[in-house]
Amino acid sequence: MTQGGKKKKRAVNRSIMLAKKIIIKDGGTPQGIGSPSVYHAVIVIFLEFFAWGLLTAPTLVVLHETFPKHTFLMNGLIQGVKGLLSFLSAPLIGALSDVWGRKSFLLLTVFFTCAPIPLMKISPWWYFAVISVSGVFAVTFSVVFAYVADITQEHERSMAYGLVSATFAASLVTSPAIGAYLGRVYGDSLVVVLATAIALLDICFILVAVPESLPEKMRPASWGAPISWEQADPFASLKKVGQDSIVLLICITVFLSYLPEAGQYSSFFLYLRQIMGFSSESVAAFIAVLGILSIIAQTIVLSLLMRSIGNKNTILLGLGFQILQLAWYGFGSEPWMMWAAGAVAAMSSITFPAVSALVSRTADADQQGVVQGMITGIRGLCNGLGPALYGFIFYIFHVELNELPMPESPSGGSVVTQYHLQQNSIIPGPPFLFGACSVLLALLVALFIPEHTNLNVRSSNWKKHCGSHGHPHSPQAPGEAKEPLLQDTNV
């Protein structure tokens, strides 16, 4: 893009932001406290995932009590159904939020995502059933990122998205440990009540304090604009994968590496608790340490690696760490091995940011939304397939839980008895070994991705698709790409 084109694009972006601020100032958004800001989005994300983080330890216990047989299989099915429903519903909710505004859908997604929390103690069966169905609305991140895109200029969005993601990680660094402590001292019922109260606080915050980021004057014909199937089609981005060989290589790499990662997120803490004999406090500490190390890896370490060894080599290094981590999880039979593998897992978290950076550097300005949308769609699909796949592999290898963990020993660890899998098993965690093989294939595919290239994806239909999401009253630069709506990650 020429220097003149860049200046014109920045001028258009400033014009759009100025128009939004004028409309808001003129009374376009009477509700909320102050002007829309990234901090409103950050508070919404923190409260929602802090509430769920408190329930980490109680959920593991209730899951085994509710499904004493085939616990891993049922956990995989529950999380798999939730992930698939989120993947199918995200484009539709994103399109509707363009018409009806972000605030109403922030309220809707947070309410239904947190709706299962009080059911944990009322009816565990209904708790897990509602968790599965709540996947239809478990796309808070999608709406939050759209909210942030409304109120920031293009050059500010990377920092704003990073702040939202860091807030998500920070909420999960502290909340599992707090929930485990309160559960041990006062009982799990208090933890459920506290989590419910925080979820209600989040809902009240959205109702009272969060202003609408998309004023009615900036929307298409409000409450009457038609939503086409192309806008709501979750497979729209996936259909374009084969149109460019480089895009195909990137997407295959993402699929093979994120499929085991999504499965691991859904079952690993249950695996630590029930198979490896970790106490609730140990699981919470593991999450906290892993979260802190991941934040460091995705900021300081990633920046150093990108400058020193380049984008592609950073991806290959991240995949190598992921292979080592999953193999260690698969063959590890002692708690210290899990801690060591966790440190490696933090380093493997650099892979996806490096992939996104590669795409942003090599794709043309008018291709960013196309390729990022494909990658987002694949990750969303993996969020549904991964948990179900891991649960099925645990099932076919007869990794079952025979009893709940016994009370903790004076030394602080759990007394490991029959539930600690067969000690003579060569592979304690078969799904993790399968995941290592999948990531190895991803590494082999990634070797063929060139360091510098131009992605050439035919995007006429995609531009039409993105344009139907846009606001007819808002000018847009010819090459400006829409930010893709992102899937939520598993807690």
Disulfide bonds with the S-S distance in Angstrom:
none
